[in-house]
Amino acid sequence: MDFNQINEFIANNLLLFMALLVILAMLVGGELRHRLSKVKQVVPAEATRLLNHEDAIMVDMRTDKDFRDGHIVNAIHVLADNAAGKLKKYSGRPLIIYCSSGQQSIKLGGDLVKQGYENVSNLKGGILAWKQADLPLSKGK
């Protein structure tokens, strides 16, 4: 395939080519954001190690109903708008933030780092990954 054919293909499929560029930029941008973030990504096995050996705190930021339906044992339930104040007494301990899939909690983790929290992790895959790893959940408050 020569360069003229590539140019002709792009010209004939301009919208598709632009969509491809946008998707690639989003993928690369998201990956760069994760890698440059001071919030570590941890899988359930690493989160368990942090809980057992480094006295980490699990922070559930899902809705009240989702929390009652099943949360990680001894997790603290906070909503994004009041998280920093509610977590102040745990500022010296490792924090592992989680939501349903790990996408919203990464943002809260970044906000906590900006507010001075130093050891903040995001549970990669959220509660769904925890359940998939067949780890225990607690129900109720």
Residue pairs with C-beta under 8 A, 6 or more apart in sequence:
10 17
34 41
34 106
37 106
37 109
37 110
37 113
38 110
38 113
38 120
39 97
39 106
39 109
39 110
39 113
39 120
39 121
39 122
40 120
40 121
40 122
41 102
41 106
41 121
41 122
41 124
42 50
42 96
42 121
42 122
42 123
42 124
43 124
43 125
43 129
43 133
44 123
44 125
44 129
44 130
44 133
44 135
45 133
47 56
47 58
47 96
47 121
47 123
47 130
48 135
50 56
50 94
50 96
50 121
51 58
51 96
54 93
54 94
55 93
55 94
56 93
56 94
56 95
56 96
56 121
57 76
57 87
57 90
57 93
57 94
57 95
57 96
58 72
58 74
58 75
58 76
58 96
58 98
58 123
59 75
59 76
59 78
59 83
59 87
59 95
59 96
59 97
59 98
59 105
60 67
60 71
60 72
60 75
60 76
60 77
60 78
60 98
60 99
60 127
61 77
61 78
61 79
61 80
61 83
61 97
61 98
61 99
61 104
61 105
61 108
62 71
62 77
62 99
62 100
62 127
64 77
66 100
66 127
67 75
67 77
67 141
68 139
68 140
68 141
69 139
70 127
70 137
70 138
70 139
71 77
71 127
71 137
71 138
71 139
72 98
72 127
72 130
72 135
72 136
72 137
72 138
73 136
73 137
73 138
74 138
75 98
75 138
76 86
76 87
76 90
78 86
78 87
80 104
80 107
80 108
80 111
83 108
83 111
83 112
84 111
84 112
84 115
84 117
87 95
87 112
87 117
91 116
91 117
93 119
94 119
94 120
94 121
95 109
95 112
95 117
95 119
95 120
95 121
96 121
96 122
96 123
97 105
97 106
97 108
97 109
97 112
97 120
97 121
97 122
97 123
98 105
98 122
98 123
98 126
98 127
98 130
99 105
99 108
99 126
99 127
100 126
100 127
100 128
101 125
101 126
101 128
102 122
102 123
102 124
102 125
102 126
102 129
103 126
105 122
105 123
105 126
106 122
109 120
109 121
109 122
112 120
113 120
123 129
123 130
125 132
127 137
130 137
131 137
